[in-house]
Amino acid sequence: MRVTQKGQVTIPLEVRRALGIQPGSDVEFELDEQGARMRLERDRAAREIARMRGAGEGELSTDEILALTRR
């Protein structure tokens, strides 16, 4: 397949179907010594939460944090 001037490529239909890729799906690219790999982001929110877990410096309880976010 050919890359457009905007850097776009079309993912073949059989690949989209096999991976469950639909309009609006998030994908990410990883580079390694063998080249590039495209992965479907299945649960981006959960991964972001896991990355941030324990990163806070405050001493608030869960109930206190929830109270702040609900104001």
HURADA-V67601 format. One record per pair of residues at least 24 apart in sequence whose ideal C-beta (glycine too) atoms are under 8 Angstrom apart, sorted by the first residue. I is the first residue (numbers start at 0). GAP is how many residues later the second one is. If there is no record, write none. Layout:
i=I gap=GAP
i=I gap=GAP
This chain:
none
